[in-house]
Amino acid sequence: MRQNMQGGSLERGWDGPWYRVRAEVFEASFLPSEGEHLDVVCNVDVFVTLKDGSRWTATVFTVAEVERLMKLWAETDEALGGRYFWVSDGLIVRDPGIDSMTEVIAGLIENGEFSEIFQRLIDD
């Protein structure tokens, strides 16, 4: 993982069921399954709060996890027998793990694509 993501150091740690990663311009709150090792997470919900206070969400999948799900659905006849994969707030990444996913989030913020991929949460 880059040592200086978003121009500052990272803080990481558990906060109840959430695994939070704090950088200078964002905080990512991941919700891995209980007991799941953070280096192998391949399907996880994440909420991101940007420096401006806006809140965003996505479900992050690895390519391997998408393939696994599609094969499973071929057997259970979900998603037209596993012939497609779709999720409105999905982000597919190559590599598993919270660190890898955090790097992708930081990169999306840096290159300006973040708001095209993550869904903004609106407070009621």
C-alpha positions as CSV (number, residue, x, y, z in Angstrom):
1,M,0.0,0.0,0.0
2,R,1.2,3.5,-0.7
3,Q,2.6,5.1,2.4
4,N,1.4,8.6,1.5
5,M,-2.1,8.0,0.2
6,Q,-3.9,11.3,-0.5
7,G,-1.0,13.4,0.9
8,G,-1.1,12.0,4.4
9,S,-0.7,9.0,6.6
10,L,-3.4,6.3,7.1
11,E,-5.1,5.4,10.3
12,R,-6.7,1.9,10.4
13,G,-8.6,0.0,13.0
14,W,-11.8,-1.7,14.1
15,D,-14.8,0.3,15.4
16,G,-17.3,-2.4,16.3
17,P,-18.2,-4.4,13.2
18,W,-16.6,-1.7,11.0
19,Y,-13.0,-1.6,9.8
20,R,-12.2,2.1,9.2
21,V,-9.4,3.5,7.1
22,R,-8.8,7.3,7.6
23,A,-6.7,9.3,5.2
24,E,-6.4,13.0,4.8
25,V,-9.2,13.5,2.4
26,F,-11.5,10.5,3.1
27,E,-12.6,7.9,5.6
28,A,-13.6,4.5,4.3
29,S,-15.7,2.3,6.6
30,F,-15.7,-1.4,5.5
31,L,-18.1,-4.0,6.8
32,P,-16.4,-7.4,6.3
33,S,-18.0,-10.6,7.4
34,E,-17.3,-11.6,11.0
35,G,-14.0,-13.5,11.2
36,E,-13.0,-12.7,7.6
37,H,-9.3,-12.0,7.2
38,L,-8.8,-8.4,5.9
39,D,-6.2,-9.5,3.2
40,V,-8.7,-11.8,1.5
41,V,-11.9,-9.7,1.6
42,C,-13.5,-10.1,-1.9
43,N,-17.0,-8.8,-1.4
44,V,-17.7,-6.0,1.0
45,D,-19.9,-2.9,1.5
46,V,-18.0,0.3,2.0
47,F,-19.1,3.8,3.0
48,V,-16.8,6.7,2.3
49,T,-17.0,10.1,3.8
50,L,-15.0,12.8,1.9
51,K,-13.3,15.8,3.4
52,D,-16.2,18.0,2.4
53,G,-18.6,15.8,4.6
54,S,-20.4,14.1,1.6
55,R,-21.1,10.4,2.1
56,W,-20.9,7.8,-0.5
57,T,-21.4,4.0,-0.8
58,A,-20.5,1.0,-3.0
59,T,-20.2,-2.7,-2.8
60,V,-16.7,-3.8,-3.8
61,F,-16.2,-7.2,-5.5
62,T,-13.1,-8.8,-6.9
63,V,-13.1,-10.3,-10.4
64,A,-12.7,-13.7,-8.8
65,E,-15.8,-13.2,-6.6
66,V,-17.9,-12.1,-9.5
67,E,-16.9,-15.3,-11.3
68,R,-17.6,-17.4,-8.2
69,L,-21.1,-15.9,-7.9
70,M,-21.9,-16.3,-11.5
71,K,-20.9,-20.0,-11.4
72,L,-23.1,-20.5,-8.2
73,W,-26.0,-18.8,-9.9
74,A,-25.6,-21.1,-12.9
75,E,-26.4,-23.9,-10.5
76,T,-29.2,-22.1,-8.7
77,D,-30.8,-20.5,-11.8
78,E,-30.4,-17.0,-10.4
79,A,-29.5,-14.1,-12.8
80,L,-30.7,-16.1,-15.9
81,G,-28.6,-19.1,-14.8
82,G,-25.5,-17.0,-14.0
83,R,-25.4,-15.4,-17.4
84,Y,-25.1,-11.8,-16.0
85,F,-23.9,-9.9,-13.0
86,W,-25.4,-6.5,-12.1
87,V,-25.5,-4.4,-9.0
88,S,-26.3,-0.7,-9.0
89,D,-23.6,0.4,-6.6
90,G,-21.0,-2.1,-7.6
91,L,-17.3,-1.7,-8.1
92,I,-15.2,-4.5,-9.4
93,V,-11.5,-4.6,-8.5
94,R,-8.8,-7.0,-9.5
95,D,-7.1,-7.8,-6.1
96,P,-8.7,-8.8,-2.8
97,G,-8.1,-7.2,0.6
98,I,-9.0,-4.0,2.3
99,D,-5.6,-2.4,1.6
100,S,-6.0,-3.0,-2.1
101,M,-9.6,-1.7,-2.1
102,T,-8.5,1.4,-0.2
103,E,-5.8,2.1,-2.8
104,V,-8.5,1.9,-5.6
105,I,-10.8,4.3,-3.6
106,A,-7.9,6.8,-3.2
107,G,-7.0,6.5,-6.9
108,L,-10.6,7.2,-7.9
109,I,-10.6,10.3,-5.7
110,E,-7.3,11.4,-7.1
111,N,-8.3,11.0,-10.8
112,G,-11.8,12.4,-10.4
113,E,-13.8,9.3,-11.2
114,F,-15.0,8.6,-7.6
115,S,-18.3,10.4,-8.0
116,E,-19.0,8.5,-11.2
117,I,-18.7,5.1,-9.5
118,F,-19.8,5.5,-5.9
119,Q,-23.4,6.5,-5.0
120,R,-23.9,9.6,-3.0
121,L,-26.0,9.2,0.2
122,I,-28.4,12.0,0.8
123,D,-29.3,12.9,4.4
124,D,-33.0,13.0,5.2
